[in-house]
Amino acid sequence: MVAMLVGALGIACAGSGMGASHAVAALERRELPPVASALRPTARPWWSAFESETLNALIADASREAPSASASLDAPVAEIGVSAAYVTLLVQTLRLAYIDNARAAARRQSQLMAASPALHDDFSKELKRREAVTEAAMEKIDVQREATLAFLVARCGLPADALKQTIADEAAKRRLPRFAAPLLQAVPAALLANRDDIQLAASLYGIEARALLAGTIDAVEDAGETDVQADAGFPGYPLFPQAVAQARAEVADALRRLQASNDAAFEANRRVRDAKDEFERAKTRMSRKEISEVRMLEDFQGLMLDQQRLVVADGELAIAWIALVASLGSRTPAVLRASPAPEAAALRARLGLVGSF
């Protein structure tokens, strides 16, 4: 998950701007294209779409602890790093819980096997192997979790024990914060004016970036080869059109990652629903003496594996939203909000929705 965090936020380096009010003002004066009508400026910060009071408090603490812009111009924007680390920490905590449940089930199987005639030596060896693999995985995740926790403690200025308890309380809900917005197909290009690289390139030529950022950026946009002759007539040539092309490519890539993560989370959710049904059938069959407790616990471990995959997929989806915001220039109070798409609403209406376990 740490590697996922680093990779997802790599695009933030160029676009973690500080001119959000300008981008929002531009949107207020301009009619948004229908394809991007989900993007509306509001007084709320973008991370409020996660609807997490814990995240709001962590970002508030980190903002107070963060150095001033004048003291460290290249310091990571607090809300991007804190949001991603918070999601990562929850994922790691939930993974540990699901793996521990699976380990307990395997140990119970070993006890049952030990009490039965020694006719299953191969399976007993498999159970020992599972327990060893499970413990190694838990140790690895715990090391990663401690590193994430240390980052948040340093960034937010909170006592480690207090933060651990807060995360434990959140993890007890068996859910991740879900970004309350429909899946975007495109965003207004005007939002690129919030990026530092765009602002810098525009300032070098004394041009108004917002006036030159028309249209939308969608996931199918291909950076391709730039038309040098056409760019030569563009205001701010060569740096400004180059910066815009790079920014558009990064946003398009973030949109593609968001859509891919959404698909993966949907599929992981489907697998969990199937695994839950299978486990319920196994419990019923065991109560009827049709199968043994050992066999029922096999289905339980399968469910825990799928639950673990789901929490990872949901974490990647949350990170993808954060990465999209970072690619647009993170300090924007534009919250992505609109009526959910019908398929998204149907998904959330079903048991085992994405982001809930």
C-alpha positions in Angstrom: 0.0 0.0 0.0 2.9 2.3 0.7 4.2 1.7 -2.8 0.7 2.4 -4.1 0.6 5.6 -2.2 4.0 6.8 -3.6 3.0 5.9 -7.2 -0.4 7.4 -7.0 0.8 10.7 -5.7 3.8 11.0 -8.1 1.8 13.3 -10.3 1.3 15.7 -7.4 4.8 17.2 -7.6 4.0 19.4 -10.6 0.5 20.3 -9.6 0.3 21.0 -5.9 -0.5 24.6 -6.4 -1.6 27.4 -4.0 -3.8 29.5 -6.4 -7.0 27.7 -5.8 -9.2 30.8 -5.4 -8.3 31.9 -8.9 -9.3 28.6 -10.5 -12.6 28.6 -8.5 -13.3 32.2 -9.5 -12.8 31.3 -13.1 -15.3 28.5 -12.8 -17.8 30.8 -11.2 -17.6 33.1 -14.2 -17.6 30.4 -16.8 -20.4 28.0 -17.8 -19.1 24.5 -17.3 -19.4 22.1 -20.2 -22.1 19.5 -19.7 -19.6 16.6 -19.8 -18.0 17.9 -16.7 -21.0 19.2 -14.8 -20.1 17.1 -11.8 -17.3 19.5 -11.0 -18.8 22.5 -9.1 -17.1 25.1 -6.9 -18.3 25.2 -3.3 -17.2 26.6 0.0 -16.2 23.1 1.2 -12.7 21.7 0.7 -12.4 18.7 -1.7 -11.6 16.2 1.1 -15.0 16.8 2.7 -16.3 14.5 -0.1 -14.9 11.6 1.9 -17.4 12.5 4.7 -14.9 11.6 7.4 -14.7 13.7 10.5 -11.5 11.9 11.5 -9.8 12.9 8.1 -11.1 16.5 8.5 -9.5 16.7 12.0 -6.2 15.2 10.8 -5.9 17.6 7.9 -6.7 20.5 10.3 -4.0 19.4 12.6 -1.5 18.9 9.8 -2.3 22.4 8.4 -1.5 24.0 11.7 1.7 22.0 11.9 2.8 22.6 8.3 5.5 25.2 7.6 4.4 28.4 5.9 4.6 28.5 2.1 7.3 31.2 2.3 9.4 29.0 4.5 9.2 25.9 2.3 7.8 26.3 -1.1 8.3 22.7 -2.0 6.7 21.2 1.1 4.0 18.6 0.3 0.5 20.0 0.5 -0.9 18.8 3.8 -4.2 17.5 2.7 -2.8 15.4 -0.1 -0.2 13.5 2.0 -2.5 13.2 5.0 -5.5 12.0 3.0 -3.5 9.3 1.3 -1.7 8.2 4.5 -5.0 8.1 6.4 -6.5 5.8 3.7 -3.3 3.7 3.6 -3.3 3.3 7.4 -6.9 2.2 7.5 -6.3 -0.3 4.7 -3.3 -1.7 6.5 -5.2 -2.0 9.8 -8.2 -3.7 8.1 -5.9 -6.1 6.3 -4.3 -7.1 9.6 -7.7 -7.8 11.1 -8.8 -10.0 8.2 -5.5 -11.9 8.1 -5.7 -12.4 11.9 -9.2 -13.8 11.4 -8.0 -16.2 8.8 -5.1 -17.2 11.0 -7.4 -17.9 13.9 -9.5 -20.1 11.6 -6.5 -22.1 10.5 -5.4 -22.6 14.1 -8.9 -23.9 14.9 -8.6 -26.3 12.0 -5.3 -27.5 13.3 -6.9 -28.2 16.7 -9.7 -30.2 15.1 -7.2 -32.1 12.9 -5.1 -33.0 16.0 -8.2 -34.4 17.7 -9.1 -36.6 14.8 -7.4 -39.8 13.5 -4.1 -39.1 11.8 -5.5 -39.5 8.3 -4.8 -36.0 7.1 -1.1 -35.5 7.5 -0.8 -33.5 4.2 -3.6 -31.1 5.2 -2.0 -30.7 8.7 1.2 -29.7 7.0 -0.7 -27.3 4.8 -2.2 -25.6 7.8 1.2 -25.2 9.4 2.4 -23.6 6.2 -0.6 -21.3 6.0 0.0 -20.1 9.6 3.7 -19.4 8.9 2.8 -17.5 5.7 0.1 -15.6 7.5 2.4 -14.5 10.3 5.1 -13.4 7.9 2.5 -11.3 6.0 1.2 -9.7 9.2 4.7 -8.8 10.3 5.4 -7.1 6.9 2.1 -5.2 7.0 2.7 -4.2 10.6 6.1 -2.7 9.7 4.5 -0.7 6.8 1.7 0.4 9.1 4.1 1.7 11.7 5.9 3.7 9.0 2.5 5.2 7.9 1.6 5.9 11.5 4.9 7.6 12.1 4.3 9.9 9.0 0.9 10.9 10.3 2.1 11.5 13.9 4.9 13.7 12.6 2.7 15.5 10.0 -0.3 16.1 12.3 1.6 16.6 15.6 -0.5 14.0 17.4 0.4 11.5 20.1 0.9 8.0 18.6 -1.3 6.3 21.1 -4.2 8.7 20.4 -3.9 8.2 16.7 -3.7 4.4 17.0 -6.9 4.5 19.0 -8.6 6.7 16.5 -7.7 4.4 13.7 -8.7 1.4 15.7 -12.2 2.9 16.2 -12.4 3.7 12.5 -11.3 0.2 11.5 -13.9 -1.3 13.8 -16.6 0.0 11.4 -15.1 -2.2 8.7 -15.3 0.5 6.1 -13.1 3.0 4.3 -14.1 6.6 3.7 -15.9 6.7 0.3 -15.5 9.7 -2.0 -19.1 10.9 -2.4 -19.0 11.7 -6.1 -20.0 10.1 -9.4 -17.3 8.5 -11.5 -15.9 11.3 -13.7 -15.4 10.9 -17.4 -13.9 14.4 -17.9 -13.0 17.6 -16.0 -12.8 21.3 -17.1 -9.4 22.2 -18.4 -9.8 25.5 -16.6 -8.9 23.7 -13.4 -5.3 23.4 -14.6 -4.9 27.1 -13.8 -4.6 25.9 -10.2 -1.3 24.1 -10.9 2.0 25.7 -9.9 3.7 24.8 -13.2 0.9 26.4 -15.2 0.9 29.5 -13.1 4.7 29.8 -13.4 4.7 29.3 -17.2 2.0 31.9 -17.6 3.7 34.4 -15.3 6.9 34.2 -17.4 5.1 35.5 -20.4 2.6 37.8 -18.6 -0.4 35.9 -19.8 -3.7 35.0 -18.1 -3.7 31.2 -18.0 -7.4 30.8 -17.3 -8.4 32.6 -20.5 -6.4 30.0 -22.5 -7.6 26.8 -20.8 -10.8 26.0 -22.6 -12.7 22.8 -23.1 -12.4 19.6 -21.1 -9.9 16.8 -20.4 -11.1 13.2 -20.6 -9.7 9.8 -19.9 -9.3 8.9 -23.6 -7.1 11.9 -24.3 -3.8 10.9 -25.8 -0.7 13.1 -25.2 0.8 11.9 -28.5 3.2 14.1 -30.4 2.8 17.9 -30.1 2.3 20.0 -33.2 5.3 22.3 -33.0 4.1 24.5 -35.8 0.7 25.0 -34.2 2.2 25.6 -30.8 4.5 28.3 -32.2 1.4 30.6 -32.6 0.1 29.8 -29.1 0.6 32.5 -26.4 3.5 31.8 -24.1 5.3 29.6 -26.6 7.2 27.3 -25.9 7.0 26.9 -22.1 3.3 27.5 -21.6 1.9 25.1 -24.3 4.4 22.5 -23.1 3.3 22.9 -19.5 -0.4 22.6 -20.6 0.3 19.5 -22.7 2.1 17.8 -19.8 -0.7 18.8 -17.3 -3.4 17.5 -19.6 -1.6 14.2 -20.0 -1.3 13.8 -16.2 -4.9 14.6 -15.6 -6.0 12.2 -18.4 -3.8 9.5 -16.8 -5.4 10.2 -13.4 -8.8 9.8 -14.9 -7.9 6.5 -16.5 -6.5 5.3 -13.1 -9.7 6.4 -11.4 -11.9 4.5 -13.8 -9.7 1.4 -13.7 -9.7 1.5 -9.8 -13.5 1.9 -9.8 -13.8 -1.2 -12.1 -11.5 -3.2 -9.8 -13.4 -2.2 -6.7 -16.7 -3.2 -8.3 -15.3 -6.6 -9.2 -13.8 -7.1 -5.7 -17.1 -6.3 -4.2 -18.8 -8.9 -6.4 -16.4 -11.5 -5.2 -17.0 -10.7 -1.6 -20.8 -11.0 -2.1 -20.3 -14.4 -3.6 -17.9 -15.5 -0.9 -20.4 -14.3 1.8 -23.1 -16.4 0.1 -20.8 -19.4 0.0 -19.9 -19.1 3.6 -23.5 -18.8 4.7 -24.3 -22.0 2.7 -21.4 -23.7 4.4 -22.6 -22.7 7.9 -26.1 -24.1 7.0 -24.6 -27.3 5.7 -22.5 -27.7 8.8 -25.5 -27.2 11.0 -27.1 -30.1 9.1 -24.1 -32.3 9.6 -23.5 -32.3 5.9 -20.0 -31.0 6.1 -17.4 -30.7 8.9 -16.3 -27.6 10.8 -13.0 -27.9 9.1 -14.6 -27.6 5.7 -16.7 -24.6 6.8 -13.6 -22.9 8.1 -12.1 -23.3 4.6 -14.9 -21.2 3.2 -14.5 -18.6 6.0 -10.8 -18.2 5.1 -11.8 -17.7 1.5 -14.1 -15.0 2.6 -11.4 -13.3 4.6 -9.1 -13.4 1.6 -11.7 -11.7 -0.6 -12.4 -9.2 2.2 -8.8 -8.3 2.2 -8.7 -7.9 -1.6 -11.7 -5.7 -1.4 -10.3 -3.4 1.2 -7.1 -3.0 -0.9 -9.2 -2.3 -4.0 -11.3 0.3 -2.1 -8.1 1.9 -0.8 -6.8 2.1 -4.3 -10.0 3.8 -5.5 -9.8 6.3 -2.7 -6.1 7.0 -3.6 -7.1 7.4 -7.2 -9.5 10.2 -6.3 -6.8 11.9 -4.2 -4.3 11.5 -7.1 -6.9 13.1 -9.5 -7.2 16.1 -7.2 -3.4 16.3 -6.9 -3.1 16.4 -10.7 -5.4 19.3 -10.8 -3.6 21.3 -8.2 -4.7 20.2 -4.8 -5.5 23.5 -3.0 -8.9 23.9 -4.7 -12.2 24.1 -2.7 -13.9 22.5 -5.7 -15.8 19.4 -4.4 -16.6 16.8 -7.0 -20.3 16.3 -6.4 -23.4 15.4 -8.3 -26.2 12.9 -8.3 -24.6 9.5 -8.4 -24.8 7.6 -11.7 -27.6 5.0 -11.8 -25.1 2.1 -11.7 -23.2 3.7 -8.7 -26.5 4.2 -6.8 -27.5 0.6 -7.5 -24.1 -0.6 -6.2 -24.4 1.3 -3.0 -28.0 0.0 -2.5 -26.8 -3.6 -2.4 -25.4 -5.4 0.6 -21.6 -5.3 0.6 -21.2 -2.0 -1.2 -17.8 -0.7 -2.2 -16.3 0.9 0.9 -18.3 -1.0 3.4 -17.5 -4.5 4.8 
